Amino acid sequence: MRVVSLRSDNVAGLLEEYGNAARYLELWRERAARLGVPASGSPTITLSGGLVYPAADLQLGIVIVDDHFSHLTIERGQQFVGGEFSRFDDAAKLLLKGEGQKVRSYLKLPRKNSDWRAMGLHPAVSVEELEYSVVLTLRDDPSVWCKVSVVEQAATSQIMMMSMAELDAQLIEGMDL
């Protein structure tokens, strides 16, 4: 894995996205603590341009690999990189989904993945099947893509089309906050 700085002509916009993701992850940390759910730690932005936070015995986050973003999991000193995203926003929304689903599961609320899978592939997204994964691409903007597992394609396509606020609203459905 070669981690490098991602080139961007809009550094302020990229920092705003990082801040927005960090705010939502922190909000889920606060919600979890308030509901008595084991909470993840506060997110931080690394010097190499990643976003990481402690979650139970893991470190989770987003790193920059070559010219895209990927999810990072560090467990017992071992690094695992998965998923590939052209936009930080999509990688961050899938981390946010994980935090929300963890709290929903702890509260014995239905997980939202079933709803998103039932909706099927979003019509604004095309899919290219690879051997063990798929690449989801916005039909109107082929520069926007996500490479995820086959089983996650429908849910991810739906999440790609949501804002962080829309995703957050769906994840808190049924919670007594």
C-alpha positions as CSV (number, residue, x, y, z in Angstrom):
1,M,0.0,0.0,0.0
2,R,1.5,3.3,-1.0
3,V,-0.2,6.2,0.9
4,V,0.3,9.5,-0.7
5,S,-1.2,13.0,-0.6
6,L,-4.2,13.3,-2.9
7,R,-3.9,16.2,-5.3
8,S,-6.8,18.6,-5.0
9,D,-7.4,22.0,-6.6
10,N,-10.0,22.7,-3.9
11,V,-8.2,22.2,-0.6
12,A,-10.8,24.2,1.3
13,G,-13.6,22.0,0.0
14,L,-11.7,18.9,0.9
15,L,-11.1,20.1,4.4
16,E,-14.8,21.0,4.7
17,E,-15.7,17.5,3.7
18,Y,-13.3,16.1,6.3
19,G,-14.8,18.4,9.0
20,N,-18.3,17.4,8.0
21,A,-17.5,13.7,8.3
22,A,-15.7,14.3,11.6
23,R,-18.7,16.2,13.0
24,Y,-21.1,13.3,12.1
25,L,-18.8,10.7,13.5
26,E,-18.5,12.7,16.7
27,L,-22.3,13.1,16.8
28,W,-22.6,9.3,16.6
29,R,-20.0,8.9,19.4
30,E,-22.1,11.2,21.6
31,R,-25.4,9.5,20.7
32,A,-23.9,6.1,21.5
33,A,-22.6,7.3,24.9
34,R,-26.0,8.8,25.7
35,L,-27.8,5.6,24.8
36,G,-25.4,3.4,26.8
37,V,-23.8,1.9,23.7
38,P,-20.0,1.4,23.7
39,A,-18.9,4.4,21.8
40,S,-16.1,4.9,19.3
41,G,-13.5,7.5,19.9
42,S,-13.2,11.0,18.4
43,P,-12.0,11.2,14.8
44,T,-8.7,12.9,14.0
45,I,-7.2,14.0,10.7
46,T,-3.7,12.5,10.2
47,L,-0.7,14.3,8.8
48,S,-0.8,12.0,5.7
49,G,-4.4,13.2,4.9
50,G,-6.4,10.4,6.5
51,L,-9.2,10.4,9.0
52,V,-9.0,7.8,11.8
53,Y,-10.8,7.0,15.1
54,P,-10.6,4.2,17.7
55,A,-13.6,1.8,17.8
56,A,-13.5,-0.9,20.4
57,D,-10.2,-2.8,19.9
58,L,-9.8,-1.4,16.3
59,Q,-8.6,1.8,14.6
60,L,-10.9,2.7,11.7
61,G,-10.7,5.4,9.1
62,I,-10.0,6.5,5.7
63,V,-6.6,6.7,4.0
64,I,-5.4,8.0,0.7
65,V,-3.9,5.3,-1.5
66,D,-2.5,6.4,-4.9
67,D,-5.3,8.5,-6.4
68,H,-8.3,7.3,-4.3
69,F,-9.6,6.9,-0.8
70,S,-9.9,3.6,1.0
71,H,-11.1,2.3,4.3
72,L,-8.5,1.4,6.9
73,T,-8.9,-1.1,9.7
74,I,-6.0,-1.7,12.1
75,E,-6.5,-4.7,14.4
76,R,-3.8,-6.0,16.7
77,G,-1.2,-4.0,14.7
78,Q,-2.3,-5.5,11.3
79,Q,-3.5,-3.0,8.7
80,F,-6.3,-3.9,6.4
81,V,-7.4,-1.7,3.5
82,G,-10.7,-2.2,1.8
83,G,-13.0,-0.5,-0.6
84,E,-11.9,2.2,-3.0
85,F,-13.6,5.5,-3.5
86,S,-13.1,8.4,-5.8
87,R,-14.7,10.8,-3.3
88,F,-13.9,11.2,0.4
89,D,-17.6,11.8,1.0
90,D,-18.6,8.3,-0.1
91,A,-15.9,6.7,2.0
92,A,-17.0,8.8,5.0
93,K,-20.7,8.0,4.5
94,L,-19.9,4.2,4.6
95,L,-18.0,4.7,7.9
96,L,-21.0,6.7,9.2
97,K,-23.3,3.9,8.1
98,G,-21.2,1.5,10.1
99,E,-21.4,3.6,13.3
100,G,-25.2,4.0,12.9
101,Q,-25.8,0.4,12.2
102,K,-23.7,-0.6,15.3
103,V,-25.9,1.6,17.5
104,R,-29.1,0.3,15.8
105,S,-28.0,-3.3,16.3
106,Y,-27.2,-2.6,20.0
107,L,-30.7,-1.1,20.5
108,K,-32.2,-4.1,18.6
109,L,-33.6,-1.8,15.9
110,P,-33.8,-3.1,12.3
111,R,-30.6,-2.5,10.3
112,K,-31.1,-0.1,7.4
113,N,-29.0,-2.3,4.9
114,S,-32.1,-4.4,4.3
115,D,-34.1,-1.3,3.3
116,W,-31.4,-0.1,0.9
117,R,-30.9,-3.6,-0.6
118,A,-34.6,-3.9,-1.2
119,M,-34.5,-0.6,-3.2
120,G,-32.0,-2.2,-5.5
121,L,-29.4,-0.5,-7.5
122,H,-30.0,3.3,-7.7
123,P,-31.0,4.2,-11.3
124,A,-28.3,7.0,-11.4
125,V,-25.6,4.4,-10.8
126,S,-24.1,1.9,-13.2
127,V,-22.4,-1.3,-12.1
128,E,-19.4,-3.1,-13.5
129,E,-18.9,-6.5,-12.0
130,L,-15.4,-7.7,-11.2
131,E,-14.3,-11.1,-9.9
132,Y,-15.0,-10.4,-6.2
133,S,-16.3,-6.8,-6.2
134,V,-18.2,-4.3,-8.2
135,V,-17.4,-0.7,-9.4
136,L,-20.4,1.6,-9.0
137,T,-20.2,4.7,-11.2
138,L,-22.4,7.7,-11.4
139,R,-24.0,7.7,-14.9
140,D,-23.8,11.5,-15.1
141,D,-20.2,11.8,-13.8
142,P,-18.0,8.8,-14.5
143,S,-15.2,10.3,-12.4
144,V,-17.3,9.4,-9.3
145,W,-17.0,5.8,-8.4
146,C,-16.8,3.3,-5.6
147,K,-15.4,-0.2,-5.6
148,V,-17.1,-2.4,-3.0
149,S,-18.1,-6.0,-2.3
150,V,-20.8,-7.5,-4.5
151,V,-23.1,-7.9,-1.4
152,E,-22.9,-4.1,-0.7
153,Q,-23.6,-2.8,-4.2
154,A,-27.3,-1.9,-3.8
155,A,-26.9,-0.3,-0.4
156,T,-23.8,1.6,-1.4
157,S,-25.5,2.8,-4.6
158,Q,-28.3,4.3,-2.5
159,I,-25.9,5.8,0.0
160,M,-23.8,7.4,-2.8
161,M,-26.9,9.4,-3.8
162,M,-27.6,10.7,-0.2
163,S,-26.1,13.6,1.7
164,M,-24.6,13.0,5.1
165,A,-27.7,14.6,6.6
166,E,-30.0,12.3,4.7
167,L,-28.0,9.2,5.7
168,D,-28.0,10.4,9.3
169,A,-31.7,11.0,9.3
170,Q,-32.3,7.4,8.0
171,L,-30.0,5.9,10.6
172,I,-31.7,7.6,13.6
173,E,-35.2,6.5,12.5
174,G,-36.8,4.8,15.5
175,M,-34.2,5.9,18.1
176,D,-35.4,7.7,21.2
177,L,-32.8,10.5,21.2
